[in-house]
């Protein structure tokens, strides 16, 4: 018994020293990571982890359901599609044709209204809010310097920081030293996910490359853009999303946007809007329709046109907040998120494909087009062609 008490005493001492060390080294965010993710058996963020964090509510207003297409669910999913849904843990797969629900299916206990984490699909919303802030006159244009809004970021830094623009943030061309690693507990991406003061994390970045000269995927760019937008508009970003898009798009459900903490109340702008497939699809439709909704111009059409074209010829996969992919003679733009969250739009065919799920499949690469995307597109068109 004395031996057990001695062991327990040393366990408590070691555990206490570990916690003290985490606080002294400013890595105490790992305590939240262990509590919310690792102790639950996950090695990275997961679809329903929003339940473990503080969230801001984004209310809806006058919900308007998508109409069903005349051929609604008349075509069965292909065998290839069924297999990839099973392998990758799909929870929702929706095909929208001519602004009507042509096909929808849900899995793993999720239904059409079930919330799941959007992850980086949120970046497209934040970029849209930049366009809205320019349209509303809060920001001059894409070339306005970030330091006009966050002057303390430039203090003590060289001229590269002063050259960084809001457009650089939207197009992933900030030149900062952000390190995009999801599975390392010590990366800044992991810190940002669990830290309770995101502004402090962003202000600690350095500009190490010439801004506006090349693309490098960095979630920190979107997070810093959120800081710009809140300071420019004087509004919380979740309120600006509510009034600018969520309500005007007649979303069927209220949604949630994770915040770093109740005290600091900054959204995790690079990720973490929790909603459902058909409400996520509304932003894809808005861009397909060049900003018009019910006869109202919610977003400037020229901003959208610029957003869905590559900024840099050597990086044709990215515009301003949207991914771009040419395939089989078609041009797609898309919202993309960790673990395979997609809203894929082909405007010429008036087709929107939404896939949500637990995995991208083998590789699960960051900032590249994984093979699953091709499959979701090809199988959707195989199904659509059966009724034409």
C-alpha positions as CSV (number, residue, x, y, z in Angstrom):
1,X,0.0,0.0,0.0
2,X,2.9,2.4,0.9
3,X,4.5,1.5,-2.5
4,X,1.3,2.4,-4.4
5,X,1.0,5.7,-2.5
6,X,4.6,6.5,-3.4
7,X,4.0,5.7,-7.0
8,X,0.8,7.9,-7.0
9,X,2.7,10.7,-5.4
10,X,5.4,10.7,-8.1
11,X,2.7,10.5,-10.8
12,X,1.1,13.6,-9.4
13,X,4.4,15.4,-9.1
14,X,5.4,14.5,-12.7
15,X,2.0,15.5,-14.0
16,X,2.2,18.8,-12.1
17,X,5.7,19.5,-13.5
18,X,4.5,18.7,-17.0
19,X,1.6,21.2,-16.7
20,X,3.9,23.9,-15.3
21,X,6.3,23.2,-18.2
22,X,3.6,23.6,-20.8
23,X,2.6,27.0,-19.3
24,X,6.2,28.2,-19.0
25,X,6.9,27.2,-22.7
26,X,3.6,28.7,-23.9
27,X,2.4,25.3,-25.1
28,X,-0.5,24.9,-22.7
29,X,-2.8,24.8,-25.7
30,X,-1.8,21.1,-25.8
31,X,-3.9,20.5,-22.7
32,X,-7.0,21.4,-24.7
33,X,-5.8,19.3,-27.6
34,X,-5.4,16.2,-25.4
35,X,-8.8,16.8,-23.8
36,X,-10.8,17.4,-26.9
37,X,-9.1,15.3,-29.6
38,X,-6.4,12.9,-28.5
39,X,-8.2,11.4,-25.5
40,X,-11.2,10.7,-27.7
41,X,-9.1,8.5,-30.0
42,X,-8.5,11.0,-32.8
43,X,-5.2,12.2,-34.2
44,X,-6.6,15.3,-35.9
45,X,-9.7,17.4,-35.9
46,X,-12.9,15.6,-36.7
47,X,-16.4,16.3,-38.0
48,X,-18.2,16.8,-34.8
49,X,-15.5,18.3,-32.7
50,X,-17.3,21.6,-32.7
51,X,-19.2,20.3,-29.8
52,X,-16.0,20.5,-27.7
53,X,-15.4,24.2,-28.3
54,X,-17.0,27.6,-27.8
55,X,-19.2,28.6,-30.7
56,X,-21.0,31.7,-31.9
57,X,-24.5,31.1,-33.3
58,X,-25.2,32.3,-36.8
59,X,-29.0,32.7,-37.1
60,X,-31.0,32.0,-40.2
61,X,-34.1,33.9,-41.4
62,X,-37.0,33.0,-43.7
63,X,-35.6,29.6,-44.7
64,X,-36.2,28.7,-48.3
65,X,-35.7,25.0,-49.0
66,X,-34.0,23.9,-52.3
67,X,-36.7,22.6,-54.7
68,X,-36.4,19.0,-55.8
69,X,-35.6,18.3,-59.5
70,X,-38.2,16.5,-61.6
71,X,-35.7,13.5,-61.7
72,X,-35.0,13.7,-57.9
73,X,-33.3,10.5,-56.7
74,X,-34.4,8.5,-59.7
75,X,-30.9,7.4,-60.5
76,X,-29.0,5.1,-58.1
77,X,-25.5,5.8,-57.1
78,X,-22.9,4.1,-59.2
79,X,-21.0,1.1,-57.7
80,X,-17.8,3.2,-57.7
81,X,-19.5,5.9,-55.8
82,X,-20.9,3.4,-53.3
83,X,-17.5,2.0,-52.7
84,X,-15.7,5.3,-52.2
85,X,-18.5,6.4,-49.8
86,X,-17.8,3.3,-47.8
87,X,-14.0,3.6,-47.9
88,X,-13.8,7.3,-47.1
89,X,-16.7,7.5,-44.6
90,X,-19.0,9.9,-46.6
91,X,-21.8,11.4,-44.5
92,X,-23.5,13.4,-47.3
93,X,-23.4,13.4,-51.0
94,X,-25.7,15.9,-52.9
95,X,-26.0,16.7,-56.6
96,X,-27.7,20.0,-57.5
97,X,-28.7,20.5,-61.2
98,X,-30.3,23.7,-62.4
99,X,-30.7,24.9,-58.9
100,X,-32.7,21.9,-57.8
101,X,-31.8,18.9,-55.7
102,X,-31.2,16.1,-58.3
103,X,-29.8,13.5,-55.9
104,X,-29.0,13.3,-52.2
105,X,-27.9,10.6,-49.8
106,X,-26.7,10.6,-46.2
107,X,-24.8,8.1,-44.1
108,X,-23.4,7.2,-40.7
109,X,-26.3,8.6,-38.7
110,X,-26.2,12.1,-40.4
111,X,-29.2,13.5,-42.2
112,X,-29.9,16.6,-44.4
113,X,-30.0,18.9,-41.4
114,X,-27.1,17.4,-39.3
115,X,-24.2,19.7,-38.6
116,X,-20.6,18.8,-39.3
117,X,-17.4,20.8,-39.4
118,X,-16.6,22.6,-42.7
119,X,-12.9,22.9,-41.9
120,X,-11.2,25.0,-44.7
121,X,-14.4,25.5,-46.7
122,X,-14.8,28.4,-44.2
123,X,-12.0,30.2,-46.1
124,X,-14.3,30.8,-49.1
125,X,-16.8,32.4,-46.8
126,X,-14.1,34.7,-45.3
127,X,-13.0,35.7,-48.8
128,X,-16.6,36.4,-49.8
129,X,-16.8,38.7,-46.7
130,X,-13.7,40.5,-48.0
131,X,-15.6,41.2,-51.2
132,X,-18.6,42.3,-49.2
133,X,-16.5,44.7,-47.1
134,X,-15.1,46.2,-50.3
135,X,-18.6,46.5,-51.7
136,X,-19.8,48.1,-48.5
137,X,-16.9,50.6,-48.5
138,X,-15.2,49.4,-45.4
139,X,-12.1,48.4,-47.4
140,X,-10.8,50.3,-50.4
141,X,-9.8,47.4,-52.6
142,X,-7.7,44.3,-52.8
143,X,-4.5,46.3,-52.7
144,X,-5.1,48.0,-49.4
145,X,-2.2,47.2,-47.0
146,X,-2.9,45.0,-44.0
147,X,-1.0,47.4,-41.8
148,X,-3.8,50.0,-42.3
149,X,-5.9,47.8,-40.1
150,X,-3.3,45.9,-38.0
151,X,-0.5,48.5,-37.5
152,X,1.0,46.5,-34.5
153,X,1.7,43.6,-36.9
154,X,4.2,45.8,-38.8
155,X,6.0,47.2,-35.7
156,X,9.5,46.0,-35.6
157,X,9.3,44.2,-38.9
158,X,11.0,45.1,-42.2
159,X,9.3,46.6,-45.3
160,X,8.0,43.2,-46.5
161,X,5.3,43.3,-43.9
162,X,4.2,46.8,-44.9
163,X,3.7,45.6,-48.5
164,X,1.3,42.8,-47.6
165,X,-2.3,43.5,-48.8
166,X,-5.7,42.2,-48.0
167,X,-5.7,40.6,-51.5
168,X,-2.5,38.8,-50.6
169,X,-4.3,37.2,-47.6
170,X,-7.3,36.1,-49.7
171,X,-5.1,34.6,-52.4
172,X,-2.6,32.9,-50.0
173,X,0.3,35.1,-51.0
174,X,1.2,36.8,-47.7
175,X,4.8,35.5,-47.5
176,X,4.5,34.7,-43.8
177,X,6.3,31.9,-42.0
178,X,3.0,30.0,-41.3
179,X,3.6,26.2,-41.3
180,X,0.6,24.2,-42.6
181,X,0.9,20.9,-40.7
182,X,-2.2,19.3,-39.2
183,X,-0.9,16.2,-37.5
184,X,2.0,17.7,-35.6
185,X,1.0,18.8,-32.1
186,X,3.7,21.5,-32.1
187,X,2.8,23.2,-35.5
188,X,1.3,26.7,-35.5
189,X,-1.7,25.2,-37.3
190,X,-2.4,23.0,-34.3
191,X,-1.7,25.9,-31.9
192,X,-4.2,28.1,-33.7
193,X,-6.8,25.3,-33.5
194,X,-6.6,25.0,-29.7
195,X,-5.2,28.4,-28.5
196,X,-7.6,30.7,-26.7
197,X,-6.1,33.9,-28.2
198,X,-5.9,33.8,-32.0
199,X,-4.9,37.4,-32.4
200,X,-1.8,36.8,-30.3
201,X,-0.9,33.8,-32.4
202,X,-1.3,35.9,-35.6
203,X,0.8,38.8,-34.4
204,X,3.6,36.4,-33.7
205,X,4.1,35.6,-37.4
206,X,6.9,37.0,-39.5
207,X,6.9,37.9,-43.2
208,X,9.8,35.9,-44.7
209,X,9.0,36.2,-48.5
210,X,8.0,39.1,-50.7
211,X,4.2,39.3,-50.4
212,X,2.0,39.2,-53.5
213,X,4.6,37.3,-55.6
214,X,3.6,33.6,-55.2
215,X,1.0,31.3,-53.8
216,X,1.6,29.2,-50.6
217,X,-1.3,27.6,-48.9
218,X,-1.5,29.0,-45.3
219,X,-4.5,29.0,-43.0
220,X,-2.9,31.9,-41.1
221,X,-3.6,34.1,-44.1
222,X,-7.4,33.7,-43.7
223,X,-7.1,34.1,-39.9
224,X,-5.3,37.4,-40.4
225,X,-7.9,38.4,-42.9
226,X,-10.6,37.9,-40.3
227,X,-8.7,40.3,-38.0
228,X,-8.7,42.9,-40.8
229,X,-12.4,42.4,-41.5
230,X,-13.4,42.8,-37.9
231,X,-11.3,46.0,-37.5
232,X,-12.5,47.4,-40.9
233,X,-16.2,46.8,-40.3
234,X,-16.3,47.2,-36.5
235,X,-18.4,44.0,-36.4
236,X,-17.8,40.5,-35.2
237,X,-17.2,38.3,-38.2
238,X,-20.0,35.9,-37.3
239,X,-22.4,38.8,-37.3
240,X,-21.1,40.1,-40.6
241,X,-21.6,36.6,-42.1
242,X,-25.1,36.4,-40.7
243,X,-26.3,39.7,-42.1
244,X,-24.3,39.5,-45.4
245,X,-25.0,35.9,-46.5
246,X,-26.5,33.4,-44.1
247,X,-29.8,35.2,-43.8
248,X,-30.0,36.7,-47.3
249,X,-29.2,33.2,-48.8
250,X,-32.3,31.9,-46.9
251,X,-30.4,29.1,-45.2
252,X,-32.6,26.4,-43.8
253,X,-30.7,26.1,-40.5
254,X,-28.9,28.2,-38.0
255,X,-25.2,27.4,-37.9
256,X,-22.2,27.6,-35.6
257,X,-18.8,29.1,-36.0
258,X,-16.1,28.1,-33.5
259,X,-14.4,30.9,-31.6
260,X,-11.0,30.7,-29.8
261,X,-12.6,31.4,-26.4
262,X,-15.5,33.3,-24.8
263,X,-13.1,35.9,-23.5
264,X,-11.4,36.8,-26.9
265,X,-14.4,35.8,-29.1
266,X,-12.4,35.6,-32.4
267,X,-13.7,33.1,-34.9
268,X,-11.5,30.4,-36.2
269,X,-11.8,32.0,-39.6
270,X,-9.7,29.5,-41.5
271,X,-12.1,26.7,-40.5
272,X,-14.9,25.5,-38.4
273,X,-18.3,26.6,-39.6
274,X,-20.6,23.7,-38.6
275,X,-23.5,23.3,-41.0
276,X,-25.0,20.8,-43.5
277,X,-24.5,20.0,-47.2
278,X,-27.4,21.9,-48.7
279,X,-26.8,25.1,-46.7
280,X,-23.1,24.9,-47.6
281,X,-24.1,24.7,-51.3
282,X,-25.8,28.1,-51.1
283,X,-22.4,29.9,-51.3
284,X,-21.5,27.8,-54.3
285,X,-24.8,28.9,-56.0
286,X,-24.1,32.6,-55.1
287,X,-20.8,32.5,-56.8
288,X,-22.3,30.5,-59.8
289,X,-24.8,33.3,-60.1
290,X,-22.2,36.0,-59.8
291,X,-23.5,37.4,-56.6
292,X,-27.2,37.6,-57.3
293,X,-29.8,36.2,-55.0
294,X,-33.6,36.8,-55.5
295,X,-32.9,39.8,-57.7
296,X,-30.5,41.4,-55.1
297,X,-26.7,41.8,-55.8
298,X,-25.3,40.4,-52.5
299,X,-21.7,40.4,-53.8
300,X,-20.0,42.3,-56.6
301,X,-19.8,40.2,-59.8
302,X,-16.4,41.5,-60.7
303,X,-15.0,40.4,-57.4
304,X,-16.4,36.9,-58.0
305,X,-15.0,36.8,-61.5
306,X,-11.6,37.6,-60.1
307,X,-11.9,35.1,-57.3
308,X,-12.5,32.1,-59.5
309,X,-9.5,32.7,-61.8
310,X,-5.9,32.0,-60.8
311,X,-4.0,34.9,-59.4
312,X,-0.7,33.4,-60.4
313,X,-0.2,31.5,-63.7
314,X,2.2,29.1,-62.1
315,X,-0.4,28.2,-59.4
316,X,-3.6,27.6,-61.5
317,X,-5.2,25.7,-58.6
318,X,-6.1,28.8,-56.5
319,X,-7.8,32.1,-57.0
320,X,-9.1,34.3,-54.1
321,X,-10.5,31.9,-51.5
322,X,-11.5,29.3,-54.0
323,X,-9.9,26.2,-55.5
324,X,-9.9,25.8,-59.3
325,X,-9.7,22.6,-61.3
326,X,-9.9,21.8,-65.0
327,X,-11.1,18.3,-65.9
328,X,-12.5,16.6,-68.9
329,X,-12.9,19.9,-70.7
330,X,-14.8,21.5,-67.8
331,X,-13.8,24.2,-65.4
332,X,-14.7,23.7,-61.8
333,X,-14.3,26.0,-58.8
334,X,-14.7,24.7,-55.3
335,X,-14.7,25.1,-51.5
336,X,-12.5,22.5,-49.9
337,X,-11.9,21.4,-46.3
338,X,-9.8,18.9,-44.3
339,X,-10.9,15.3,-44.5
340,X,-12.7,15.8,-47.8
341,X,-15.4,18.5,-47.4
342,X,-16.3,19.8,-50.8
343,X,-18.7,22.1,-52.6
344,X,-17.8,21.7,-56.3
345,X,-19.3,24.0,-58.9
346,X,-19.4,23.8,-62.7
347,X,-21.3,27.0,-63.8
348,X,-21.6,26.2,-67.5
349,X,-23.4,22.9,-66.7
350,X,-25.3,24.5,-63.7
351,X,-24.1,21.7,-61.5
352,X,-23.1,21.7,-57.8
353,X,-21.7,18.6,-56.1
354,X,-21.4,18.5,-52.3
355,X,-19.5,15.8,-50.5
356,X,-19.0,15.8,-46.7
357,X,-17.2,13.0,-44.8
358,X,-14.6,11.6,-42.5
359,X,-11.7,11.1,-44.9
360,X,-10.2,12.0,-48.3
361,X,-8.9,8.5,-48.6
362,X,-5.2,7.4,-49.1
363,X,-2.7,10.2,-48.9
364,X,-4.9,12.8,-47.3
365,X,-2.6,15.4,-48.7
366,X,-2.7,19.1,-47.8
367,X,-3.2,21.7,-50.5
368,X,-3.3,19.3,-53.4
369,X,-6.1,17.7,-55.4
370,X,-6.5,14.2,-54.0
371,X,-7.9,11.5,-56.3
372,X,-11.3,11.3,-54.5
373,X,-12.3,14.7,-56.0
374,X,-12.0,13.3,-59.5
375,X,-14.1,10.3,-58.5
376,X,-16.9,12.4,-56.9
377,X,-17.1,14.5,-60.1
378,X,-16.9,11.7,-62.6
379,X,-19.5,9.6,-60.9
380,X,-21.9,12.5,-60.5
381,X,-21.7,13.1,-64.2
382,X,-22.1,9.4,-65.0
383,X,-25.3,9.5,-63.0
384,X,-26.5,12.8,-64.6
385,X,-25.9,11.4,-68.0
386,X,-28.4,8.6,-67.4
387,X,-31.3,11.0,-67.6
388,X,-30.2,13.1,-70.5
